[in-house]
Amino acid sequence: MTVWSKKEESHWPSISDLMSGLMLVFLFIAIAYMRNVEDGQKRIKKVAVAYQETQVSLYNSLMDEFKNDLPKWKARIDRDTLSVQFMEPDVLFQTGSSDVTATFKSILDDFFPRYVKIIFSKEYQNCIEEIRIEGHTSSEWGNGNVEHEEAYFNNMRLSQDRTRSVLQYCFNLKSTTDEKTKMERYITANGLSSSRPVKDKQGFELKELSRRVEFRTRTNAEQKIVEIVEQINNEAP
């Protein structure tokens, strides 16, 4: 018994030292992780602030450029989405057609070159993720007697055809020839059918206003935040 006790006691100091060492290692890991998280939070906050500043600056630039034209175009600019919204359906397309009307072509001749000049300027070019030409419809189709699901898919096809027509027309403008490489990289055509209708305060669809075309600018702030989070995870001990 005496021999066993002495052997047992002789092992305890080394085990105790090992546990103390492990605790110190875990403590250092926790401190390093907390520092990574804190550093990451600061970087994310910095991106968020820059994003907000870019949003405000880009909105102001668009408003300064187009404020006198918006009323005659029956258009508006949404501050939150940075969307230039053309809200007069009879001006844009004939009912059920994807052909751009002569009136809307005239508007695009004036609007689009000035628009891309702002978006692709040195001030904003590195902040842009995508320029979306979005086509929106109301929830009805034809005389309104079509089932909801059939109307949805009919309108999806129509809205997609319309945005492609708008993109093709803008792409072929002689005034934007020098911007074609950037346009190919950043501009997309997106038909959304009736998935994002305009509604009144009571939640009822405003069908006339729902039929619209938008030029929406998406910044790359979200992607930068994702990259920071991934980097933090990779740096975690």
Secondary structure, DSSP 8 states (H G I E B T S, - for coil): -HHHHHHHHHHHHHHHHHHHHHHHHHHHHHHHHHHHHHHHHHHHHHHHHHHHHHHHHHHHHHHHHHTTTHHHHTEEEETTTTEEEE--HHHHB-TT--SB-HHHHHHHHHHHHHHHHHHTSTTTGGGEEEEEEEEE--S--TTTTS-HHHHHHHHHHHHHHHHHHHHHHHHT-GGGGGGHHHHHHHEEEEE-TTSS--B-TTS-B-HHHHSEEEEEEEESHHHHHHHHHHHHHHH--
